[in-house]
């Protein structure tokens, strides 16, 4: 029974009129729907599913199938009609999602990583109406997040005949389209670099869907037989694209979606054997936890990243991790440890130019401007945690000023420029200098028009709201509030 996706109960059933209506409108026969369900189930790795016309008839008669059948039917009808057709729309009960389906405690194996990446990216592409995909997920935090991520450090057992030989072939899971050539792999990697540049310049709202589509294509390639060295490179590309999809999702406010991509990216980085890349993905997860008010979780993730890459990460990567450690300590209200991490970030960054090997593209964003920006935000955060302390704001100001000056000369990283202008505005508010704050906030608004980033927009709104609350009678603040209402872009759509 279970292999056919049945509910396995003999309870009295009524015909499922909702499912029947969608089925009639689809124009499919029962056999055709059964074949599509079986095909999609194999793509998901659910090889135990074997549906036939009699099983489809029983669903129409009121039998409630087991997962993943309801989810598959939702996807198939959504694709058929070009709109979201939820499980509930089909008159089916949504099963409580398992940890592996919607959480972060996923199997650390290559084939399942590929299947989950393909499944999630396909669902995102199909159901990427703002809020729909995100609302079907739940954010993980605390031990339910940290403990599964710690398995990143556990060695993966070698598969027989697959990992021992450098050119061993993975077992094919789909019809081969031919091996990828080196120029094709190079092009995939250069396309990922281009997507990252677009994100830095234009924000996460502009090209998110394109990145997700590229990720889905790469997962298709990973299901085809390739030399082990090619497979590792493809996993690395998949990890970078999944991290970027997560980052863009975070930037436009889709937090559960972002976390799921980050988790899948870490799994792909492990399959690629790239510990520094894994540490970078963990730092993105840490930044998200700080944003969500979970600095203790952020610190755990950063320490995991540092421990896992301490013997192989470049000075630039290690400096970035120290800077994120400082952010976590600042938000936990631990000034001594925060200051120590700031010093370690500065000292380690000083060695970056002497590193023998070129840095990978994903860490090149961490420039002198980014270093100053991160460290100044740590002191700014300390100021807030310490009850709007002007002393910590004074420590933040020169670093933030230098970051703003450097980003003003960098046309590629416009979102970072906007975020540091906002940071400068908040520092002046902490120092009770509202006139200077309005200058930077107005600049940030001008840059925000060029960047589709709900994160930037939200921070500008919060800063202006704070200024209005504290200095609402000041003519400059009144003008700024009017400018905000007139000029701030609407909330970015997730695309």
Secondary structure, DSSP 8 states (H G I E B T S, - for coil): -GGGT-----------HHHHHHHHHHT--HHHHHHHHHHHHHHTT-TT----HHHHHHHHTT----TTHHHHHHHHHHHHHTS---TGGGT-------HHHHSS-----HHHHHHHHHHHHHHHHHS-STTHHHHTS----THHHHHHHHGGGS-----TTTSSSTT-B----S-------HHHHHHHHHHHHHHHHHHHHH-TTTTHHHHHHHHHHHHHHHTS--BHHHHHHHHHHHHHHHHHHHHHHHHTT-HHHHHHHHHHHHHHHHHHT-HHHHHHHHHHHHHHHHHTT-HHHHHHHHHHHHHHHTTT--HHHHHHHHHHHHHHHHHTT-HHHHHHHHHHHHHHHTTGGG-SS---GGGTT--HHHHHHHHHHHHHHHHHHTTS-HHHHHHHHHHHHHHHHHHHT-SS-HHHHHHHHHHHHHHHHHTT-HHHHHHHHHHHHHHHTT---HHHHHHHHHHHHHHHHHHTTSHHHHHHHHHHHHHS-------
